[in-house]
């Protein structure tokens, strides 16, 4: 997975809103916990491209489920 650096605007927001940042980080971690097992074969094969595509697809799907619950 290609890692990108944060721009100065994002860093500034994180510094000004640490509580919101942490809350979002925790929320995303809980979502990932729901589907990490499906990503395991890609991780073991070191298929970064397949892993990345499936990760974002599953994350979006989990976020949609969460929004429907609320």
C-alpha positions, 0 to 999 in steps of 0.5 A: 500500500502506498503511504502518503504524507499529510499536508500541512493543513491536515496536520494543523487540523489534527493538532487543533482537534485531537479528540475528533481525530482519535474518535475517528481513528477508533471508529475506523479501527472497529470497522476494520476489525469486522473484516480483517479476516477477509484481507488475510490471504492478500497479506500473506501473499504480499499482494499489496494492490489486491489488499488495497483495493479490497480494503477500501471496498470493505471499509466503504461497505462497513461504513454504509452498514454503520450509517444504516444502523444509525 
